[in-house]
Amino acid sequence: MLKLPGVTLVLRDVLCPELARLAVLDTLALIEPEDTLIFSDIDLNIPKTEWVKVPKWSTLLDHCTFFWHEQHKFVKTPWFLSIEWDGWVIDAGQWSDEYLKYDFIGAPWWHDDGFNVGNGLGVRSNKLMQFLSKNRDVFPVKAKEDEVLGRVYRPKLEANGFKWAPEKLASRFSFECARPAVWSKHFMFHDSFNFSVVLEPERLNERLQLMRSNSYISSGHKLHELEQGRRAIILDRLAD
């Protein structure tokens, strides 16, 4: 079991409680954070975690506003690790204490302009979030909070002493839409279109059933993307 003193595991969810619960359980099977906080409108009933009841946010902006302006008040450690129903820790052996040298580390995207790190799931310093909340007039929250943070506000934040992880390190930490290779190893991942890569068939089917029965997911594009990913893997295997 990987112990992570100084790190709080955080999950925020008001849409997919069953899937969110599995993401937390899978993560806690691999790591032991100092604290675990579940921000949800209902209790997920996970042992050794703290449930913080929140409103059922009606918009993504409401969720992000809570993330930037309220969450830091509950986190008592210098860093926190965010996961969600579609992204969690998959390989504790890929952890490095070097990740904690930075205020932001998440999966790289696809940009080539030097502002490619990254995805909102990952490790951040609570100091960064406190700074954003205190200076909300300069850094107003937006719905796509990771994009505006990493690609719009980043230069000003770096001028205030905050550090983003280099892309190579961030790629080892996590992958989303730009995995270096099918055999590459990562500490965590994001997005359900990668479920076919990180889950064994039985556990993948469990997730699929829950996704199909969830009105929020079944009405969107997530299931279609996952099915496309599954077909691509099958075709690759047949080609081999």
Buried (B, 14 or more C-beta within 10 A) or exposed (E): EBEBEEBBBBBBBBBBBBBBBBBBBBBBEBBBBBBBBBBBEEEBEBEEBEBBEBEEBEEEBBBBBBBBBBBBEBBEBBBBBBBBBBBBBBBBEBBEEEBBEBBBBBBBBEBEEEBBBBBBBBBBBBBBBBBBBEBEEEBEBBEEBBBBBBBBBBEEBEEEEBBBBEBEBBBBBBBBEBBEEEEEEBBBBBBBBBBBBBBEEEEBEBBBEBBEEBEEBEEEEBBEBBEEBBEEEEEEEEEE
